[in-house]
Amino acid sequence: MEYATYVDHVRRDGERLADVAAGNLSARVPSCPGWTVRDLVTHVAEVYEHKIACTELGQVPDPWPPAWPERDPLEWFADAHARLLAMFDRSGPDSPSATWWPPDQTVGFWARRMAQETAVHRIDAELASGTPTPVEAELAADGVDEILVIMLAGDWSEDEDPSAGGKRVAIETGGSAWMVTLDPTSVAVVRGSGPHDAALNGDPSDLLLWLWGRSGDDRVNRSGDAAALGLLRSRLALATQ
C-alpha cells in the first residue's frame, strides 16, 4: 500500500473512533477486558504521542511514558491525532524515525503501524457500542501480513513450547497466502503456499480481526490439525499484548 493511503486510513479511522467514543466513555470494551472506552481513547492518544516523539527525537523516548497532565481524553485524542497526521504530512515514507523493528527505521513504518493500530481500536470502540464495521479489504489483507511477518515471526525461545514441533499453518485471504511454521523456540513466516498441517482463511477483515483476537472462530474457515491452530492462536495472543 502507498504511504498516502496509510495516512488516509489513520485519518478516517481516527475520526470514526472519536465519533463512536463521544458520549460513550464509560462503556466497557468487550475485546479489551478491564477497559472502558475512556481507557481505549487514552491508550491510543498515548500511542500517537509515542510515535510523534520517536520521530521528533530521532530515538525511542526514555523514560516512557511521562507523567501526563489531567486532560479530557477525547480532547487529548483529537490533539494527538491531529499532530500525528501533521507529522505524516510533513514527512515522507523514507523520513527517518526510531522504531522497534530494526529493518525499518522510517516514518513509513509508523504510517503502516498506525493505520493498523487505529483500525483495530476503531473496531474496539464500535464493539463497545454496537456492531463494528469491517476493516477495508486492502488494509485488512495488509494487516494480516504485518501481524504475521513483523509481530509473530522470530525468536520465541523465552516462551518455548515443546509441543510446537514444526507445525505448519497455511493462511490465505485477499489473494495472498502465508505459511507459518511453529517450532518450539521460533516462528517462521514465508509468503506463499505449500504443504501444511492446518489451514486458516476467510474475508480479509474477519481474518485480521481473528488474528487480533477481535472475532470468533465462526468468522473464519479453519481446517486440519486443531492443535496447530490452537498454538497459533496462543502465540498470537502473546505477540499482540
N, C-alpha and C positions, 0 to 999 in steps of 0.2 A: 504494500500500500504506500501511497505517496505521503510525504510529510504533511502537506496541507490537508490531506484527508484525515489523518490522525488528529490534527489540531481542530478541525471542524467537529469531529466526534467529541473531543473534550468540551468544546463549546456547547454543543447541543445537549449532550447527556448531562453536563453540569447544570445547565439551565433547567432541564427536566427534573433532576434530583432536587434542586432548590424549590421548584414549584410544588412537587409532591410533599416535601418535608414541611412546607409552611403550614402552620396550624395543626401539625401532627407530631410535634417534637416529643411528646410523652408516650407515643405508641411504641410497643415492643417490636423489635425486628426479629422475626422468626428464624431467619437464616443466619443471624449473629446472636446466639444465645447470651442473655445477660445484657444486651444493648438495647437502648431506646433509640429513636430516630435522632434525638439530640446527640447521643454518643456517636452515631454514624456520621452526622454532619460535621461534628468536631473532629473526628478521625480524618475525614477527607480533607478538611481545611489544613490539618497538621501535615498530612502527606504532601499537599501542594506547597506548603511553606518549606518543607524539606527539599523538594526538587528545585525550588527557586534558590535556596541557599547553596545547594550543590553547584549550581551554575554560576551564581554571582561570586562565590568564594573560590571556585575552581578546586574545591576539595570537599570531602564529606565533613559536614559540620560536627564538631566535637568540643564540648559535650552536647548531647541532644537527648530529649527536647529541652528547650529553655523553659523558664517559668513564664507561662503565658498569662497575660493580664485577663481579668474578668471581662468577658465580651459576649454579646448576643451571638449565638452560634451561626444563625443564618446571615447576619451581617458579616461575620468573620469569613464564612464560606464564600460569600459573594465577593468580598475584597480579595481573598487569596486566589479565587478562581480568575478574577479579572487580571491580577498581577501575573499569574501563570500564563494566561493567554498572551499578555503583553510581552512576556519573556520569549514565548514561542514566536511571536510576530516579528520581534527584532532580531531573532536568531535564525539560523538555518539548520538543516539536519546534520551538517558536519561541524557545527559550532562546538567547541569543547565544553564538557561538563563532567564532573565526577559522578560515577555511577557504581553500583555494586556488581556490575557484570564486566569483568576485566577486558574481554574482547571489544567492548564498545563503550568508549568514554566520550559520548556526544550527546547533544541536546536531542538528536533524533531518537536515541534510546528512550529518553523520558517522554517524548511525544507519543511513542507507541505504548509505553508502560502506563502513562496517564490516561490514554484513550481506553485502555482495557480496564484500568482501575475504576475510572468514572462510570463505565458501562455496567460493571458488576455491582458497584454500590448504588447506582441508579435503580437496578433491579431490587436490591435490598430495600431501598426506600419504598418502592412500589409494593413489595411483598408485605410491608408493614401497614399498607392502607388498602390493599385490594389485589387485583390481578396485574402481574407485570406484563409489559410489552416486550416483544422479542428484541434481542440484540441484532442489529443489521447484519445480514448474512456474510458479507465480505469481512467485516470487522470481527465477527464471531469466529470464522474459519482462521483468521489471522491470530485470534486469541488462543485457539486450540494449539497452533504452532508455538506460540510464545510460552504457554504453560508447560508444554511437553519439552521443548528444546532448551529453554532458559531456566525454568524453575525445577522441573523434575529430573532431567538428565544430570549425571555427575556422580560424585563420591557420596556413598551412603554408609561409610564404614562406622560412623558414630551411631548409626541406627541399624546395625547389622541384623539381617533376618535370614537365618539359615534355610527357611522354607522357600526362599525365592527360587533358587536352583535354575536360573536361566529361563524362566517362564517368559514367553513372548506373547504380547497382546497387539493385535493389528487394529488400528484406529483409522476410520475414514469419515470424511464429511466434506461437502462443498467441492467435490472433485479432487481433493487432496488426501494423501494417505501417509501414515507414520507407523513404524514398527518400534515398539517399546520392549526392550529386553530387561527383565528384572532379575538381577543377580543378588547374592547375599549382601555385598558391600558396594554395589554400584547400580546405576540405571543408565542404559544406553538408548538413545533415540535416533533413528535414521528416518529420513523422508523416503517413502516408498512402501511397497507391499511385499509380502513373501510368506513362507510357511509360518504358522503361528499356533499357539495353544488356545487362544481365546480371541474374540473379535468384539469390537465396540463401534457402532456407527449410529448416525441419526442426523436430524436437521442441525445446521451449524450452531444456532442459538441454543437449542436444547442440549447439544453435546458439550458446548462450552460451559453451560451452567451446571451440568452434571460433573464435569471435571473440577469445577469450583465448589462443589457441594451445595449448589443452589437449586437443584432439581432432583427428583426421584428417579429410581430405576425404570419407572413406567414411561419416561420421556425419551429413552434411548433404546436401541436394539443391542442386546447382549447375547453372545453365544459362546460355547466352548467351556473351557475349564473355569469353574466358578471360583476356585481358589486363586487363580491368576488374576481374575477381575477384582477379587477382594483385596489382594495385595496391592494392586494398582490404586484402588480406592484409598487404602490406608496410607500409602506413601504420598498420594496427592494431598491428603489431609495435613500431613506434616509439612509438605513443601509449600503449602499456601497459608500457613499460620500467620 
